[in-house]
Amino acid sequence: MRRRLLRLCAVLILVAGAAACSDSDHTEPRREPTVMPKPFAAEVTAVPAGFREVLCPDLRGDGTGLTVRLVVPIATTGMQQSDGSCSFGRGFVRGVGVQIAPRQTLAEQRAEELEPFEDTGGDDSVSDITYRTGVPGLDGQRAEELGVEVYNDGLPFWSVSIQAAGVELSWSVPADKPRRLADFDTVRRSVAVVQGTRTLCPSWGRPGRSELTFSPPKDIGSVEREGDRCVLYVDGAPTVLEHGIVDPSPSSLERLAARLRRDPEVSQVRRERDAGMIDGESADRLTWVVTRTKETESYEPAGTWRLEVLQSAHARVQWGGTPAWWRSHRSTYDELVASVRRD
């Protein structure tokens, strides 16, 4: 898949996964941002009926240090955030995508990544490419607009993107469904850029449930949905034990401890009452050690990892790492805990 199709796939929230949207050998040449964004207010700040507020932080270590605030339809069932992009969607091909400080204009994307493959047939074929300038944009600026139909391995979809003020905003729907451009305009008018990097959990489903905001650490690769939790994956981690979790609706800590004590790979399970605070609430700490003497059937490596949970009445924050990681990066977890706020 080419860069443009990969970017479009990121818009879609592939809850069930799709091989057509993966390319492990893909690398993209380094480019400078087309426009460096700066904070600006939304055209419309209220959250309209049928939508919910979400946040898209720039997770790049050398990124902008900014977060995009916007609304998405409440039918949203998934979320993925990585680098400087986020996607919020429903099913395979219906969603909203955000790119902070994109490194190509939409005109460049059209010329380099779409037009060479227009009506070529096969899985990579695209059609009905449209491009306009001067359309309603962001921060009072006019925008580029790029639309395209994508075959996508038999799962055709239509996508439109606008780019202005250092932000690219995309909207995609299955090719045989109504395009609902009025909803896309509602999303566009809700976009604001704010200082700092914060995200919201959960960023899916109907609003009104328990929600948390937090600042993801810079050394993570992505934030993804797992059930009703937000999971923070570390770039290059050799095992799923090396990740973080922010959970706005935690289950019983006693039940977790009991389950851990039955695991033959787990030792040193320890619970400490009132050992910390999360957003002003007293929290208990649970720690344990996982030791593997050989690689597992799922290719999880041998080794030793220490995991820690801090849990209050309304939030759970978890992290796992090697003993060496805890010695040198303890502050990463502490800063994550300190950033959690209950909304």
N, C-alpha and C positions, 0 to 999 in steps of 0.2 A: 504494500500500500504506500502511496506517496504521502508527502507531508499533509497536503490539504485533506485527503481522505482520513488520515489519522486524526487530524484536528476535528473533523466532522464527527468521527466515531466517538471522540471524547465528549461531544455534546450530548450523546444519546443515552447515557446512563445504561450501560448494558448489564442489567441486573443479573441476567442468566449467563452472561458471557457470550462472545461471538468470535470465532477464529478469524473472521474477515476483518476485524478491527485490531489485529495484532501484527507487529513486525519487529521482532526482537533484534534484527540486524540493522534496524534503521538508525541513522545518525543524521542530524541536521546541522548544516554549517552555522557557525556562530555569526549572528548579525546584531547590530545595535538596534534598540527600539526605534520604531518609526517616529513616535512622539513619546516623550516621558510624561506620564500622567502626574497631575497634582490634585490635591483635595478639591472637591466641588460638591455642591448641594444637589439633591434630586429636584427635578422639575415638579414632581408630586411626592410629598413625604408621607401621606396617609397610606395605610395598607387597605386596598379595596376588597370588597367582598369577593370570595372565591380565590384569594391569593394569600400567601404567607411570606413573611420577611426572611431573608437568608443573607449570609455573609460569605464572601469569597476572598480569603487572604492570599497575598503573594508569599508563597512558601520558599522561594528561592533564597539561598543564603546571601547572594549578591543582588537580591531583588530590590524593589522599590520601597519596601517597608510600609505598603499601603494595603487597604482592604476595600473591596467593592461591596456596597450594600445595595440590594435590589429585592424585588418581590418575584415569586414564581407561583404558578397555579398550585392550589392545595392538593391536586391529584398527584403531585410529585411523590414518587415512591423510592427514589434513590439519590445518592449524592457521591461525588468523587472530587477530591481536590488534590492537585499535585503541581509542583513548580509554580508557575504564575497563572494557572488555569483552573477552572471549576466547571462542573456539569451537574445539572439538576434535572432529573427527568422521570419519565414514566414508561416502563416497558422497554422495548428495543430501540425504537426510533421516534421518540417524542420528548423534546427537552429544550432546556435553555443552557447555553454555554457562555462562559466569560473568559476572556484572555486579557491579562493585565500587561501593558507595555508590549504589544505584539511587535515582532521584528520583520514583518512584511506588511506593506499596504495591501488592500484588497485588489488593487489593480495588478500588483506583482503576483499575488496568488492566482488571479485569473490567467495571466500570461504564462506563468511558469508551471503551474500545477494542474490546471483544468483544461485550457484550450488544446494542448497536445493530445488529450484523450477524449475529446468531444466526439460522440457518436462512433467510437471505435468498436463497440460491441464487447461482450465478455464482462468479467467481473469488475474490471476497473473503469468501465465506460461511464461517462457523464454526459448529460444533455441539457438543453434549454438553459444555457448559461446567460444570465443577465447581469449587467453592471450599470450603475448610475452614480452620479455625484450630486451633491447639494440636497440630499434628503434630510428629514429631521434627524438630529443626532443627539449629542450629549453635551452638557455644560454650555448650552446655548450655541454650540458649534454645529455646522452642517456636516453631514457624514457621507462617506462612501457606502454603497450597498452592493452586495454580491449575492446573487441567487443561483442555485444549481439543483438539478435532479441527479441523483447518484444511484446506480444500479445496486452496488454493494452486495455482491454474491447472492442475488435473488431476493434481497430484502430492500426494495427500492424506497428511497425517502427523498424528500425535498427539504432544502435548507436555505435560509437567508441569513446573511451577516451584515452588520453595520460596524463601521469603525470611525471613531472620533475621540478627541481629547485623550488619546493614549489608552483607550479601552476598545476591545472588540466584543460585540454582543451577538450571539447566534441563536437561531430558533429553528427547530427541525420537527417535521411531522412525517408519518408514513405517506408515500406518494399518492395513495388512494383516499386519504382523509382530508377534510377541510383544513385550510391553512391557518385560519383563525388569526389573521394579522392584527385585528383589534386587540387581542390578548398580548401579542408581541409588542404592540405600541404601549400597552399598560406597563409591561416589563421595562421597556426603554425609558419611559418617563419616571420610573422609580429609581433609576441608577444614580448612586452617589459614590464618591470616592472619599474615604476617610483615612486619617493618619493612623498607623499602627497595623498590626496583623492579628486579627481575631476572627474566630469562627463560632458558629452556633450549632448546638447539638440538642435535638435532631434538626436537620434541615430538610425534612420530608414529612408528608402527611398533613393532617389538619393541625392548625395551631391550637394552643390552649393546653397542650400537655406540658409536663415538666420539661423545662429547657435550661441549658447551661450555655454560657459563652466562655471561651478560653483562648489563650494564645498558644498556638502550636510551636514547639521548639524549632529552631532553624535547621537542626541536623536530622530532621525526618524527611521522608520522601513523599508521603501522601497521607491524606485523611480520607477514610472510606467508611461507608455504612456497614455495620454487622449487626443484624437484628435492630434493636433500638439503641445501640451504642455507636460511638465514633471511635474507630481504631486508627492509631497513628503508627504507620509503618516506617521503619528506618531504612534508608537507602543502603544497599549492600549487606543487609543483615543476613547471616547464613541460616537463621532459624526463626520461626514465628514466635519463639520465646522472647525475642528482642523487639518488643513493640510496646506502645502505650495504649491505654483505653480510658476514655471519658464516658461515664454512664450516668445519665440524669435520672434513671429509675432502677437503682441497684437492688438486687435480690439480697437475701439474708447473708451476712458475713459468716454467721455460724454454719450455715449450710455449705458455703464454700470451703470453710476450714475442715468440715467433716469429710467432704469429698476429697480434699487434698490428702488427708491422713490415710485414705484408702489407696492412694496411688503409690506403687512400689518405687517409682523414680523420685518421689518427693520425700524430703526430710526437713527437720528443723522448722516445723510449722509453729508459728508463735503469734499470738494475738495480744496487743497492748491496748488497754482501754484509755480513751481520752489522750491519745498520743500526739494529736495535731489538730489543725483547724482547716476547714474548707469554707471560705466566704463567711467567716464569723461563727460557724457552727462547729461544735466539738466533734472530732472524728477519731475512730479507732483505727489502729494499724494492724495489718496482717502481713507477715513475711513468711517465705518458704524458699527452699533450695531444690532445684531440679538437677539431678546428676544422671547422665547417660554414659554408659561404658562403651557403647558401639553405635554406629549409625543405624537409624531406624529404616523400616521398609519404605517410608515416604521420604527418605534421603535427609532426614533431620540429623545433624552431626552429633557426634559424641562431645561431651563437655559438661561444664557446670555453670548454672545460671541462678541468680538470685532474683526473686520477684517480690514486689511490694505493692500492697493496696492500702490506700487511705480512704476511709469511708465515713461520711456523715449521714444524717437522716435523709438527705436529698441528693447525694452525689457520691460516686465512686471514681477514684483516679488510680490507675494501675500502671506500673512500668516493670519491664524485665530487662536484665542485662547481665553480663558476666561480672564476677567479683571485681575485675580490673576496671570495668566501666563504672561501677558504683563508686570506686575510689577516686576516679578522675572526673566523673560527670554527674556526681550527686546533685549538683546545683541545677542541672537540666530538669530533673524530676521535681525538685523543690519549687522551681520557678513556674513549672506547669501547674502544680497544685495551687500556688499563690495566685495564679491568673484566673482560676475558675470563679465564675459568678453565676448565681442563680437568678434567672429572669422571671 
